[in-house]
Amino acid sequence: MSDTPVSEMSFEEAMKELEQVVSKLERGDVALEDSIKLYERGAELKKRCETKLKEAEEKVAAITLDGEGNPTGTAPVENM
């Protein structure tokens, strides 16, 4: 596992580590205490991924188009 705090991870970093956590838990060869720590880390990573995806969705939703469907810029999310 990475030493990087979850709050500083990119989506890709968090997703990669989350996949590793899930893989370890699915194997079932981890001690109970370690499984609990892995599960907690996985929950943090899942939340980070969800947050980053929501941010990306909001950015995409803010893209404005002209009459022909061409991007013209972005609009504040509040106006959506």
Distance bins in CASP14 RR format, pairs under 12 A and 6 or more apart:
PFRMAT RR
TARGET T0000
AUTHOR 0000-0000-0000
RMODE 2
METHOD distances of the structure
MODEL  1
1 9 0 0 0 0 0 1 0 0 0 0 0
1 13 0 0 0 0 0 1 0 0 0 0 0
1 14 0 0 0 0 0 1 0 0 0 0 0
1 16 0 0 0 0 0 1 0 0 0 0 0
1 17 1 0 0 1 0 0 0 0 0 0 0
1 18 0 0 0 0 0 1 0 0 0 0 0
1 19 0 0 0 0 0 1 0 0 0 0 0
1 20 1 0 0 1 0 0 0 0 0 0 0
1 21 1 0 0 1 0 0 0 0 0 0 0
1 23 0 0 0 0 0 1 0 0 0 0 0
1 24 0 0 0 0 1 0 0 0 0 0 0
1 34 0 0 0 0 0 1 0 0 0 0 0
1 37 0 0 0 0 1 0 0 0 0 0 0
1 38 0 0 0 0 1 0 0 0 0 0 0
1 40 0 0 0 0 0 1 0 0 0 0 0
1 41 1 0 0 1 0 0 0 0 0 0 0
1 42 0 0 0 0 1 0 0 0 0 0 0
1 44 0 0 0 0 0 1 0 0 0 0 0
1 45 0 0 0 0 1 0 0 0 0 0 0
2 8 0 0 0 0 1 0 0 0 0 0 0
2 9 1 0 0 1 0 0 0 0 0 0 0
2 10 0 0 0 0 0 1 0 0 0 0 0
2 12 0 0 0 0 0 1 0 0 0 0 0
2 13 1 0 0 1 0 0 0 0 0 0 0
2 14 0 0 0 0 1 0 0 0 0 0 0
2 15 0 0 0 0 0 1 0 0 0 0 0
2 16 0 0 0 0 1 0 0 0 0 0 0
2 17 1 0 1 0 0 0 0 0 0 0 0
2 18 0 0 0 0 0 1 0 0 0 0 0
2 20 0 0 0 0 1 0 0 0 0 0 0
2 21 0 0 0 0 0 1 0 0 0 0 0
2 41 0 0 0 0 1 0 0 0 0 0 0
2 42 0 0 0 0 0 1 0 0 0 0 0
2 44 0 0 0 0 0 1 0 0 0 0 0
2 45 0 0 0 0 1 0 0 0 0 0 0
2 48 0 0 0 0 0 1 0 0 0 0 0
3 9 0 0 0 0 0 1 0 0 0 0 0
3 13 0 0 0 0 0 1 0 0 0 0 0
3 17 0 0 0 0 0 1 0 0 0 0 0
3 41 0 0 0 0 0 1 0 0 0 0 0
4 10 0 0 0 0 1 0 0 0 0 0 0
4 13 1 0 0 1 0 0 0 0 0 0 0
4 14 0 0 0 0 1 0 0 0 0 0 0
4 16 0 0 0 0 0 1 0 0 0 0 0
4 17 0 0 0 0 1 0 0 0 0 0 0
4 41 0 0 0 0 0 1 0 0 0 0 0
4 44 0 0 0 0 0 1 0 0 0 0 0
4 45 0 0 0 0 0 1 0 0 0 0 0
4 48 0 0 0 0 0 1 0 0 0 0 0
5 13 0 0 0 0 0 1 0 0 0 0 0
5 14 0 0 0 0 0 1 0 0 0 0 0
5 17 0 0 0 0 0 1 0 0 0 0 0
5 41 0 0 0 0 0 1 0 0 0 0 0
5 44 0 0 0 0 1 0 0 0 0 0 0
5 45 0 0 0 0 0 1 0 0 0 0 0
5 48 0 0 0 0 1 0 0 0 0 0 0
6 13 0 0 0 0 1 0 0 0 0 0 0
6 14 1 0 0 1 0 0 0 0 0 0 0
6 15 0 0 0 0 0 1 0 0 0 0 0
6 17 0 0 0 0 1 0 0 0 0 0 0
6 18 0 0 0 0 1 0 0 0 0 0 0
6 21 0 0 0 0 0 1 0 0 0 0 0
6 40 0 0 0 0 0 1 0 0 0 0 0
6 41 1 0 0 1 0 0 0 0 0 0 0
6 42 0 0 0 0 1 0 0 0 0 0 0
6 43 0 0 0 0 1 0 0 0 0 0 0
6 44 1 0 1 0 0 0 0 0 0 0 0
6 45 1 0 1 0 0 0 0 0 0 0 0
6 46 0 0 0 0 1 0 0 0 0 0 0
6 47 1 0 0 1 0 0 0 0 0 0 0
6 48 1 0 1 0 0 0 0 0 0 0 0
6 49 0 0 0 0 1 0 0 0 0 0 0
6 50 0 0 0 0 0 1 0 0 0 0 0
6 51 0 0 0 0 1 0 0 0 0 0 0
6 52 0 0 0 0 0 1 0 0 0 0 0
7 13 0 0 0 0 0 1 0 0 0 0 0
7 14 0 0 0 0 1 0 0 0 0 0 0
7 44 0 0 0 0 1 0 0 0 0 0 0
7 45 0 0 0 0 0 1 0 0 0 0 0
7 47 0 0 0 0 1 0 0 0 0 0 0
7 48 1 0 0 1 0 0 0 0 0 0 0
7 51 0 0 0 0 1 0 0 0 0 0 0
7 52 0 0 0 0 0 1 0 0 0 0 0
8 14 0 0 0 0 1 0 0 0 0 0 0
8 44 0 0 0 0 0 1 0 0 0 0 0
8 48 0 0 0 0 1 0 0 0 0 0 0
8 52 0 0 0 0 0 1 0 0 0 0 0
9 15 0 0 0 0 1 0 0 0 0 0 0
9 16 0 0 0 0 1 0 0 0 0 0 0
9 17 1 0 0 1 0 0 0 0 0 0 0
9 18 0 0 0 0 1 0 0 0 0 0 0
9 41 0 0 0 0 0 1 0 0 0 0 0
9 42 0 0 0 0 0 1 0 0 0 0 0
9 44 0 0 0 0 1 0 0 0 0 0 0
9 45 1 0 0 1 0 0 0 0 0 0 0
9 46 0 0 0 0 0 1 0 0 0 0 0
9 47 0 0 0 0 0 1 0 0 0 0 0
9 48 1 0 1 0 0 0 0 0 0 0 0
9 49 0 0 0 0 1 0 0 0 0 0 0
9 51 0 0 0 0 0 1 0 0 0 0 0
9 52 0 0 0 0 1 0 0 0 0 0 0
10 16 0 0 0 0 1 0 0 0 0 0 0
10 17 0 0 0 0 0 1 0 0 0 0 0
10 45 0 0 0 0 0 1 0 0 0 0 0
10 48 0 0 0 0 1 0 0 0 0 0 0
10 49 0 0 0 0 1 0 0 0 0 0 0
10 51 0 0 0 0 0 1 0 0 0 0 0
10 52 1 0 0 1 0 0 0 0 0 0 0
10 53 0 0 0 0 0 1 0 0 0 0 0
10 55 0 0 0 0 0 1 0 0 0 0 0
10 56 0 0 0 0 0 1 0 0 0 0 0
11 17 0 0 0 0 0 1 0 0 0 0 0
11 18 0 0 0 0 0 1 0 0 0 0 0
11 45 0 0 0 0 0 1 0 0 0 0 0
11 46 0 0 0 0 0 1 0 0 0 0 0
11 47 0 0 0 0 0 1 0 0 0 0 0
11 48 1 0 0 1 0 0 0 0 0 0 0
11 49 1 0 1 0 0 0 0 0 0 0 0
11 50 0 0 0 0 1 0 0 0 0 0 0
11 51 0 0 0 0 1 0 0 0 0 0 0
11 52 1 1 0 0 0 0 0 0 0 0 0
11 53 1 0 0 1 0 0 0 0 0 0 0
11 54 0 0 0 0 0 1 0 0 0 0 0
11 55 0 0 0 0 1 0 0 0 0 0 0
11 56 1 0 0 1 0 0 0 0 0 0 0
11 57 0 0 0 0 0 1 0 0 0 0 0
12 18 0 0 0 0 0 1 0 0 0 0 0
12 19 0 0 0 0 0 1 0 0 0 0 0
12 45 0 0 0 0 0 1 0 0 0 0 0
12 48 0 0 0 0 0 1 0 0 0 0 0
12 49 0 0 0 0 1 0 0 0 0 0 0
12 52 0 0 0 0 1 0 0 0 0 0 0
12 53 0 0 0 0 0 1 0 0 0 0 0
12 56 0 0 0 0 0 1 0 0 0 0 0
13 19 0 0 0 0 0 1 0 0 0 0 0
13 20 0 0 0 0 0 1 0 0 0 0 0
13 45 0 0 0 0 1 0 0 0 0 0 0
13 48 0 0 0 0 1 0 0 0 0 0 0
13 49 0 0 0 0 1 0 0 0 0 0 0
13 52 0 0 0 0 1 0 0 0 0 0 0
14 20 0 0 0 0 0 1 0 0 0 0 0
14 21 0 0 0 0 0 1 0 0 0 0 0
14 41 0 0 0 0 0 1 0 0 0 0 0
14 42 0 0 0 0 1 0 0 0 0 0 0
14 43 0 0 0 0 0 1 0 0 0 0 0
14 44 0 0 0 0 1 0 0 0 0 0 0
14 45 1 0 1 0 0 0 0 0 0 0 0
14 46 0 0 0 0 1 0 0 0 0 0 0
14 47 0 0 0 0 1 0 0 0 0 0 0
14 48 1 0 1 0 0 0 0 0 0 0 0
14 49 1 0 1 0 0 0 0 0 0 0 0
14 50 0 0 0 0 1 0 0 0 0 0 0
14 51 0 0 0 0 1 0 0 0 0 0 0
14 52 1 0 0 1 0 0 0 0 0 0 0
14 53 0 0 0 0 0 1 0 0 0 0 0
15 21 0 0 0 0 0 1 0 0 0 0 0
15 22 0 0 0 0 0 1 0 0 0 0 0
15 42 0 0 0 0 0 1 0 0 0 0 0
15 45 1 0 0 1 0 0 0 0 0 0 0
15 46 0 0 0 0 1 0 0 0 0 0 0
15 48 0 0 0 0 1 0 0 0 0 0 0
15 49 1 0 1 0 0 0 0 0 0 0 0
15 50 0 0 0 0 0 1 0 0 0 0 0
15 52 0 0 0 0 1 0 0 0 0 0 0
15 53 0 0 0 0 1 0 0 0 0 0 0
16 22 0 0 0 0 0 1 0 0 0 0 0
16 23 0 0 0 0 0 1 0 0 0 0 0
16 45 0 0 0 0 1 0 0 0 0 0 0
16 48 0 0 0 0 0 1 0 0 0 0 0
16 49 0 0 0 0 0 1 0 0 0 0 0
17 23 0 0 0 0 0 1 0 0 0 0 0
17 24 0 0 0 0 0 1 0 0 0 0 0
17 38 0 0 0 0 0 1 0 0 0 0 0
17 41 1 0 0 1 0 0 0 0 0 0 0
17 42 1 0 0 1 0 0 0 0 0 0 0
17 44 0 0 0 0 1 0 0 0 0 0 0
17 45 1 0 1 0 0 0 0 0 0 0 0
17 46 0 0 0 0 0 1 0 0 0 0 0
17 48 0 0 0 0 1 0 0 0 0 0 0
17 49 0 0 0 0 1 0 0 0 0 0 0
18 24 0 0 0 0 0 1 0 0 0 0 0
18 25 0 0 0 0 0 1 0 0 0 0 0
18 38 0 0 0 0 0 1 0 0 0 0 0
18 39 0 0 0 0 0 1 0 0 0 0 0
18 41 0 0 0 0 1 0 0 0 0 0 0
18 42 1 0 1 0 0 0 0 0 0 0 0
18 43 0 0 0 0 1 0 0 0 0 0 0
18 44 0 0 0 0 1 0 0 0 0 0 0
18 45 1 0 1 0 0 0 0 0 0 0 0
18 46 1 0 0 1 0 0 0 0 0 0 0
18 47 0 0 0 0 0 1 0 0 0 0 0
18 48 0 0 0 0 1 0 0 0 0 0 0
18 49 1 0 0 1 0 0 0 0 0 0 0
18 50 0 0 0 0 0 1 0 0 0 0 0
18 52 0 0 0 0 0 1 0 0 0 0 0
19 25 0 0 0 0 0 1 0 0 0 0 0
19 26 0 0 0 0 0 1 0 0 0 0 0
19 42 0 0 0 0 0 1 0 0 0 0 0
19 45 0 0 0 0 1 0 0 0 0 0 0
19 46 0 0 0 0 0 1 0 0 0 0 0
19 49 0 0 0 0 0 1 0 0 0 0 0
20 26 0 0 0 0 0 1 0 0 0 0 0
20 27 0 0 0 0 0 1 0 0 0 0 0
20 30 0 0 0 0 0 1 0 0 0 0 0
20 38 0 0 0 0 1 0 0 0 0 0 0
20 41 0 0 0 0 1 0 0 0 0 0 0
20 42 0 0 0 0 1 0 0 0 0 0 0
20 45 0 0 0 0 1 0 0 0 0 0 0
21 27 0 0 0 0 0 1 0 0 0 0 0
21 30 0 0 0 0 0 1 0 0 0 0 0
21 34 0 0 0 0 0 1 0 0 0 0 0
21 35 0 0 0 0 0 1 0 0 0 0 0
21 36 0 0 0 0 0 1 0 0 0 0 0
21 37 0 0 0 0 1 0 0 0 0 0 0
21 38 1 0 1 0 0 0 0 0 0 0 0
21 39 1 0 0 1 0 0 0 0 0 0 0
21 40 0 0 0 0 1 0 0 0 0 0 0
21 41 1 0 1 0 0 0 0 0 0 0 0
21 42 1 0 1 0 0 0 0 0 0 0 0
21 43 0 0 0 0 1 0 0 0 0 0 0
21 44 0 0 0 0 1 0 0 0 0 0 0
21 45 1 0 0 1 0 0 0 0 0 0 0
21 46 0 0 0 0 1 0 0 0 0 0 0
21 49 0 0 0 0 0 1 0 0 0 0 0
22 28 0 0 0 0 0 1 0 0 0 0 0
22 30 0 0 0 0 0 1 0 0 0 0 0
22 35 0 0 0 0 0 1 0 0 0 0 0
22 38 0 0 0 0 1 0 0 0 0 0 0
22 39 0 0 0 0 1 0 0 0 0 0 0
22 41 0 0 0 0 0 1 0 0 0 0 0
22 42 1 0 0 1 0 0 0 0 0 0 0
22 43 0 0 0 0 0 1 0 0 0 0 0
22 45 0 0 0 0 1 0 0 0 0 0 0
22 46 0 0 0 0 1 0 0 0 0 0 0
23 29 0 0 0 0 0 1 0 0 0 0 0
23 30 0 0 0 0 0 1 0 0 0 0 0
23 38 0 0 0 0 0 1 0 0 0 0 0
23 42 0 0 0 0 0 1 0 0 0 0 0
24 30 1 0 1 0 0 0 0 0 0 0 0
24 31 0 0 0 0 0 1 0 0 0 0 0
24 34 0 0 0 0 1 0 0 0 0 0 0
24 35 0 0 0 0 1 0 0 0 0 0 0
24 37 0 0 0 0 0 1 0 0 0 0 0
24 38 1 0 1 0 0 0 0 0 0 0 0
24 39 0 0 0 0 0 1 0 0 0 0 0
24 41 0 0 0 0 0 1 0 0 0 0 0
24 42 0 0 0 0 0 1 0 0 0 0 0
25 31 0 0 0 0 0 1 0 0 0 0 0
25 32 0 0 0 0 0 1 0 0 0 0 0
25 34 0 0 0 0 1 0 0 0 0 0 0
25 35 1 0 0 1 0 0 0 0 0 0 0
25 36 0 0 0 0 0 1 0 0 0 0 0
25 37 0 0 0 0 0 1 0 0 0 0 0
25 38 1 0 1 0 0 0 0 0 0 0 0
25 39 1 0 0 1 0 0 0 0 0 0 0
25 40 0 0 0 0 0 1 0 0 0 0 0
25 41 0 0 0 0 0 1 0 0 0 0 0
25 42 0 0 0 0 1 0 0 0 0 0 0
25 43 0 0 0 0 0 1 0 0 0 0 0
26 35 0 0 0 0 0 1 0 0 0 0 0
26 38 0 0 0 0 0 1 0 0 0 0 0
26 39 0 0 0 0 0 1 0 0 0 0 0
27 34 0 0 0 0 0 1 0 0 0 0 0
27 35 0 0 0 0 0 1 0 0 0 0 0
27 38 0 0 0 0 0 1 0 0 0 0 0
28 34 0 0 0 0 0 1 0 0 0 0 0
28 35 1 0 0 1 0 0 0 0 0 0 0
28 38 0 0 0 0 0 1 0 0 0 0 0
28 39 0 0 0 0 0 1 0 0 0 0 0
29 35 0 0 0 0 1 0 0 0 0 0 0
29 38 0 0 0 0 0 1 0 0 0 0 0
30 36 0 0 0 0 1 0 0 0 0 0 0
30 37 0 0 0 0 1 0 0 0 0 0 0
30 38 1 0 0 1 0 0 0 0 0 0 0
30 39 0 0 0 0 1 0 0 0 0 0 0
30 41 0 0 0 0 0 1 0 0 0 0 0
31 37 0 0 0 0 1 0 0 0 0 0 0
31 38 0 0 0 0 0 1 0 0 0 0 0
32 38 0 0 0 0 0 1 0 0 0 0 0
32 39 0 0 0 0 0 1 0 0 0 0 0
33 39 0 0 0 0 0 1 0 0 0 0 0
33 40 0 0 0 0 0 1 0 0 0 0 0
34 40 0 0 0 0 0 1 0 0 0 0 0
34 41 0 0 0 0 0 1 0 0 0 0 0
35 41 0 0 0 0 0 1 0 0 0 0 0
35 42 0 0 0 0 0 1 0 0 0 0 0
36 42 0 0 0 0 0 1 0 0 0 0 0
36 43 0 0 0 0 0 1 0 0 0 0 0
37 43 0 0 0 0 0 1 0 0 0 0 0
37 44 0 0 0 0 0 1 0 0 0 0 0
38 44 0 0 0 0 0 1 0 0 0 0 0
38 45 0 0 0 0 0 1 0 0 0 0 0
39 45 0 0 0 0 0 1 0 0 0 0 0
39 46 0 0 0 0 0 1 0 0 0 0 0
40 46 0 0 0 0 0 1 0 0 0 0 0
40 47 0 0 0 0 0 1 0 0 0 0 0
41 47 0 0 0 0 0 1 0 0 0 0 0
41 48 0 0 0 0 0 1 0 0 0 0 0
42 48 0 0 0 0 1 0 0 0 0 0 0
42 49 0 0 0 0 1 0 0 0 0 0 0
42 50 0 0 0 0 0 1 0 0 0 0 0
43 49 0 0 0 0 0 1 0 0 0 0 0
43 50 0 0 0 0 0 1 0 0 0 0 0
44 50 0 0 0 0 0 1 0 0 0 0 0
44 51 0 0 0 0 0 1 0 0 0 0 0
45 51 0 0 0 0 0 1 0 0 0 0 0
45 52 0 0 0 0 0 1 0 0 0 0 0
46 52 0 0 0 0 0 1 0 0 0 0 0
46 53 0 0 0 0 0 1 0 0 0 0 0
47 53 0 0 0 0 0 1 0 0 0 0 0
47 54 0 0 0 0 0 1 0 0 0 0 0
48 54 0 0 0 0 0 1 0 0 0 0 0
48 55 0 0 0 0 0 1 0 0 0 0 0
49 55 0 0 0 0 0 1 0 0 0 0 0
49 56 0 0 0 0 0 1 0 0 0 0 0
50 56 0 0 0 0 0 1 0 0 0 0 0
50 57 0 0 0 0 0 1 0 0 0 0 0
51 57 0 0 0 0 0 1 0 0 0 0 0
51 58 0 0 0 0 0 1 0 0 0 0 0
52 58 0 0 0 0 0 1 0 0 0 0 0
52 59 0 0 0 0 0 1 0 0 0 0 0
53 59 0 0 0 0 0 1 0 0 0 0 0
53 60 0 0 0 0 0 1 0 0 0 0 0
54 60 0 0 0 0 0 1 0 0 0 0 0
54 61 0 0 0 0 0 1 0 0 0 0 0
54 77 0 0 0 0 0 1 0 0 0 0 0
55 61 0 0 0 0 0 1 0 0 0 0 0
55 62 0 0 0 0 0 1 0 0 0 0 0
55 77 0 0 0 0 0 1 0 0 0 0 0
56 62 0 0 0 0 0 1 0 0 0 0 0
56 63 0 0 0 0 0 1 0 0 0 0 0
57 63 0 0 0 0 0 1 0 0 0 0 0
57 77 0 0 0 0 0 1 0 0 0 0 0
57 80 0 0 0 0 0 1 0 0 0 0 0
58 74 0 0 0 0 0 1 0 0 0 0 0
58 75 0 0 0 0 0 1 0 0 0 0 0
58 76 0 0 0 0 0 1 0 0 0 0 0
58 77 1 0 1 0 0 0 0 0 0 0 0
58 78 0 0 0 0 0 1 0 0 0 0 0
58 79 0 0 0 0 0 1 0 0 0 0 0
58 80 0 0 0 0 1 0 0 0 0 0 0
59 71 0 0 0 0 0 1 0 0 0 0 0
59 73 0 0 0 0 0 1 0 0 0 0 0
59 74 1 0 0 1 0 0 0 0 0 0 0
59 75 0 0 0 0 0 1 0 0 0 0 0
59 76 0 0 0 0 0 1 0 0 0 0 0
59 77 0 0 0 0 1 0 0 0 0 0 0
59 80 0 0 0 0 0 1 0 0 0 0 0
60 71 0 0 0 0 0 1 0 0 0 0 0
60 74 0 0 0 0 1 0 0 0 0 0 0
60 75 0 0 0 0 0 1 0 0 0 0 0
60 77 0 0 0 0 0 1 0 0 0 0 0
60 80 0 0 0 0 0 1 0 0 0 0 0
61 74 0 0 0 0 1 0 0 0 0 0 0
61 75 0 0 0 0 1 0 0 0 0 0 0
61 76 0 0 0 0 0 1 0 0 0 0 0
61 77 1 0 0 1 0 0 0 0 0 0 0
61 78 0 0 0 0 0 1 0 0 0 0 0
61 79 0 0 0 0 0 1 0 0 0 0 0
61 80 1 0 1 0 0 0 0 0 0 0 0
62 71 0 0 0 0 0 1 0 0 0 0 0
62 72 0 0 0 0 0 1 0 0 0 0 0
62 73 0 0 0 0 1 0 0 0 0 0 0
62 74 1 0 1 0 0 0 0 0 0 0 0
62 75 1 0 1 0 0 0 0 0 0 0 0
62 76 1 0 0 1 0 0 0 0 0 0 0
62 77 1 0 1 0 0 0 0 0 0 0 0
62 78 0 0 0 0 1 0 0 0 0 0 0
62 79 0 0 0 0 1 0 0 0 0 0 0
62 80 1 0 0 1 0 0 0 0 0 0 0
63 69 0 0 0 0 0 1 0 0 0 0 0
63 70 0 0 0 0 0 1 0 0 0 0 0
63 71 1 0 1 0 0 0 0 0 0 0 0
63 72 0 0 0 0 1 0 0 0 0 0 0
63 73 1 0 0 1 0 0 0 0 0 0 0
63 74 1 0 1 0 0 0 0 0 0 0 0
63 75 1 0 0 1 0 0 0 0 0 0 0
63 76 0 0 0 0 0 1 0 0 0 0 0
63 77 0 0 0 0 0 1 0 0 0 0 0
63 80 0 0 0 0 0 1 0 0 0 0 0
64 70 0 0 0 0 1 0 0 0 0 0 0
64 71 1 0 0 1 0 0 0 0 0 0 0
64 72 1 0 1 0 0 0 0 0 0 0 0
64 73 1 0 1 0 0 0 0 0 0 0 0
64 74 1 0 0 1 0 0 0 0 0 0 0
64 75 1 0 1 0 0 0 0 0 0 0 0
64 76 0 0 0 0 0 1 0 0 0 0 0
64 77 0 0 0 0 0 1 0 0 0 0 0
64 79 0 0 0 0 1 0 0 0 0 0 0
64 80 0 0 0 0 0 1 0 0 0 0 0
65 71 1 0 0 1 0 0 0 0 0 0 0
65 72 1 0 0 1 0 0 0 0 0 0 0
65 73 0 0 0 0 1 0 0 0 0 0 0
65 74 0 0 0 0 0 1 0 0 0 0 0
65 75 0 0 0 0 0 1 0 0 0 0 0
66 72 1 0 1 0 0 0 0 0 0 0 0
66 73 0 0 0 0 1 0 0 0 0 0 0
74 80 0 0 0 0 0 1 0 0 0 0 0
END
